[in-house]
Amino acid sequence: MGFWCTGAHRELGRSAVIEAAISAGLATGLVSTPGASEGASAGGSPARAGIPSVQEADLAEVAEMHFAVANADRLSAVHRRSGGRDGLVTVAVSPLLSGDAAATTAAARRLWGELGRPNVLVGVLGCSSLLAAITAAGAAGVPLNVRGLCSAGQVLRTALAFCRGAGRRKGDAPLVCALTMDPAPLEVEVANRLSRLGEPSAAANGAGQALVVFASERLARLRVDRGVLVRLMVNEGRIARPAPELDRAQVLSAAVRLAALSRTGLDLEDAAETVTAELGAAERDAYVASLEAASRDVASQEPSVQLEHR
């Protein structure tokens, strides 16, 4: 199985490197994260208080959907050959909805219905406030890519929420749920917390990978309904890779490392929830900044358009 390329849809769609990776069969999926690095070129820091207009948000969603359809069709052969495990394209629900489970559910169902491609996943943030939305998506037969997960507990709760809903769905069509872990920012948070506890921050090294191993081991023991595929992915910045296959030595090593962290009094689950919330806030900021940049681009082009009409 190959890796999935992650980034803003405008970057993913025009990168010669990504195109070559897809052609070579190395990249087998695309994950569009709204606003990722697009806002960075806007010439300013993200405006946390900025609220995009309805028109700006609608235009952004249209662009995301065009990206999803074009690339889902391009990767459809990979999807068929892999039995539905790869050739997947993620298009995200607006990060502005991440605090509203009902609105996220409605948006996920609408996006999935309008896109009409079996190899499209709807991306949502893996915060605890959206577990009800994740269950509702499973019940509606909407495949998901749940991002920003940082602990084994988050992964298992999310998988159970999705499978609970999937068990109530109509029919038995194949249904995918990708669970994407973010170990790097968690290690930073763990290091900071260890320092505040008077413990050496170096003890955080490898904590993220240990949690990936632990999450993978727990998922392997999870019983899922026939036709439901739960995949664990690991975010590495610009790409997401499948979680590595486990062996007994890895599991034991991860258990020892996590037990040592637990003895310091560190609450890993609380640290994970903090990181997920911060990832969501950063994504919202980037999304707003990207919409503001797009709005300025349109405004700067208006005079030339008017001259052409004259």
N, C-alpha and C positions, 0 to 999 in steps of 0.2 A: 504494500500500500504506500502511496506517495504522500506528500505533505500538502497542506492547504495554504494558499497565499492569503494574507490578511492585509487590509488597508482600505483607504477610501476608494470608492468605485471608479473615480476618474483616474486614479493612479493605476489600479488593477487593469483597467481597460486599455491603457495606452503604453504599458511597460513592455519593451522588447524582451527583457530578461524573463518576465513571467510568460510571455508568449512562447519563448523558446523552451521554458520548463514544461509547459503544457504539451507542446509538440513532441518533446522527448519522453513524455509519460512520467516525469518526475513530480510535477504539480498535478494533483487530481481533484482539487477543489478550490473554491474562491470564497472568501468571507469578507463581505463589504461591511465595514464599521462606519457608521455615519459620522462625517466630520473629521475622521482621522487624518491628521496632518494637512487637510485642506485649509483649515483655519490658520495654520501656522504661517502661511504665506500672505496672510491678510495685512501684515504690517502692524500688528498690535497684539496685546494680550487678550485672552478670551474675556468677554463681558458676561460675567455670571448673571447679572440682572437683566441682560437683554432678552427680549421675548420676540421671536420671529413672527412675522405676519402670517396669516393663514395662506396667502398666495405664495409666499416664499416657501413655506413648509410643503405645500402641495407640489410646487415645482421640484423640490428636492426629492419627494417621494416618486414622482414620475421618472426622474432621472435614475433613481435606484431600481425602479421596476424595469426600465429599458435595459439596464445593465444585467439584471437577473435573467430576463427572458433570453437575451442574446447569448449569454454565457452558459445558461442551462442547456440551450440547444447545442452549443458547441461541445459540451461535455456529456451529452446524452449517451454516446457510444460507450464512454468510460463507465457511466452509471449502469448500463445494461450488462457490460462484461463483469462488473464487480458484484453483481447481484444486489445492487442498491446501497452498497457500503461506501462507494466513492462516486466521483463525478457530481458532487453536490455543490450548490451555490447558495450562500446565505445572504438574505436581504433582511436588514434589521427593522424592527418596529422603532418608531421615533423614540429616542432616549428621553424626550420630554414627558413621556407617558410612564416612565419606570416606577413612579410612585402610586400609580393607579391600576390596580389589577383588572378592574372591569374594562377600562379603556384599552389596556394592553390586550386583553382577550379579544375584544371587538376588532382591534386593528390587525391582530394576527390572523383571525379568521378571514377578514376582508382581503388582506394581502394574498393569502394562500388561495382564496377563491378566484381572485382576479388574475393571478399569475398563471395558474393552470398548468404547472409543470411538475412532474413527479419527483424531479431531482432538485427542487428548491426547498431550502430550510428557512424558517422564519427565526430571526435572531432576537433573543430577549436577554435581559440581564438576570443573573442568578441570585438576586436578593430575596430574602425570606418573604418580603411583602408581595412577591409575585408567584409564590407557590400555588395559590388558588388559580391564577391565570395559566400556569403550566399544566395543572390538572385539567382545566377546561379545554386547553388546546389538545391534549391527548384524547379527551372525549369527543372532540370535534374532528379528530383525524388530521390535525395540523402538525406536520413534522417540525421539530424545533432544533435550534442550536443555542443552548443556554450557555452564556459566556460569563467570565469574571468569577468563576468558582475557585476557591482557594483551599478548601479543606475536604477531607474525606467525609465529614459529616454533611457538609453542603452538597457534595456530589450524591451521597446516598439519599438524602431528603428530596433532592430534585428528581432523581431517578424514580423514587417511589411515588412522588406526586404525579409524574408523567404517566407511569405505568398504571396508577390507580385510575386515571382518566381514560387511558387507552383501552383498558378492560371494559369500558362502557361504550366504546365507539361502535357505530353501526358497520357491519361487514367485517371482513378480515383482510383488507388490503394492507400491504406492508407499510410499516410506519417507523420512521427513524427519529431518534432523539440523540443529538450530539451534545456531550457535556464537556465544555472546554475549561480546563484549569489554567490559572495564572500563577505559577509558583514564584516567579522573580519578585514581584512587589510584596508578596507575603513575607519573603525572607527579610526584606528591608524593614517591614513592620515588626517582625519578630526580633530583629537585632535591636531596634529602638526600644522595645519593651524590656528586653533583657538588660539593656544598659540602665533603664530606670529601676530595675530590680536589683542592681548592683552585681549582675552576672556578666561574664564576658560575652560581648556581642558576637564574637566569632562562633559561638555555639549555634548561631542561626544558619551557618553555612550547611547547605544540603537539606535543610528542613523542608523546603518546597518539594524537592524530589522525593523525600521520604513520604510526604503526604500524597504525592502522585501514586507511589507504589501502594500505599495503604488503601487509597481510594480504588485503585485498580483491583486489588485483592478482594475488597468488599463487593465491588460490582460483579466480580466473577462468581460470587456466591448468590447473587440476586436472581430469583426466578422471575422471568418475564413471560407474558403471554406470547403465544405463537404469532409470528408476523411482526413483532415489535423488536427493533434493533436499537440497542443503547450502545453508543460509541464514546469512549473517553479520549479526548484530544488534549494536547498540552501546548499552550501558547508560548512561542519563543520570540515574540516581537512581530516580525514581518511574516512569520509562518506559524502554522500549527501542525504538530506531528501526532500520529497515533501514539497512545501510551505504550511504552515498551512491554513486551511479553515478560511475564514474571517467572522468577525461579525462587526456590525456598530461601536461598542465601539473601536475596534482595529483600524479601519480606521480613526476615529476621533482623537484618540490619536496620530497616526502616523502623521496626517496632522498638529496637533499642534506642535509636536516636530520638524518637518521639517520646518515649518514656523518660529519657533524660531531661527533655524540655519540660515535661509535665511536672517533674520534681522541683523545678525552679519556682513553681506557682504560676507559670504562664498559662493563660487561657487561650489555646490555639483557635478555638471556635470563635471567640470574641474578636481575636485578631483578624480572622478570615472575614467576618462580617464587616469589620471596619474597612478592610482593603476593598471588598466588593462595593461598598458604598462610595469609596473614594474613586474607584474606577468608573462608576456610574456618573458621579459628579463631573469628572474630567471629560467623559464622553459627551455629556450634555453641554459643557462649555465649548468643546470643539465643534459640536453640531451648530450651536448658536453662532459661533464665530464664522463657520463656513457659510451659513445662510446670509450673514451680514456682508461677507466678502462677495458672494454671488449677487446680492442686491446692489452693491456698489458697482460691480462690473456692468450690470444691466443699465444702471443710471448713467454711467460714463459713455455707454454706446448710444444712448438716445439721441443726442444731437446729430451724430453722423447718420442715423437712420432717418431723421427728419429731413436732412439735406438731400438724401437719396430720393425721397418722395417728391421733393421739389423739382 
